[in-house]
Amino acid sequence: MKCLRRGPSAPAANTFNNNNMLKSELIAKLASEYSHLRQEDLERVVNVILDEIADALARGDRVELRGFGAFSVRKRDARKGRNPRTGAPVKVPAKAVPFFKAGKELRARVNGGEDPEAR
């Protein structure tokens, strides 16, 4: 029987595509494309954009970037769960979770030019 690893040493759930872009890589790419701008300034711009999105979500607002997608907050009701190890019932409190819905243009771009949700 194969042993499943859990915890920090377990592989990431999204292992089908290992081409991840870090924030620092995004800033470096922007710096190479816009060489007339200083990397420190580009880093500040990226941080301001991400901070504003996070702040808006923290206030419960929706952030829409046309063609890219929309960030929003979804409420999860309190519920009863189970401790997987002991099976004992556990109260899971209500919480808010960030949610992203890809825009039409982004979906089409990811799917080779065709929007899979087009009707």
Protein Blocks (a to p, Z undefined) as FASTA:
>chain_A
ZZddedjklccfblmbccdcdfklmmmmmmmmmmmbcfklmmmmmmmmmmmmmmmmmnop
acddehiaccddddddddddddfknopacdddddddddddddfklmmmmnoopafkbZZ
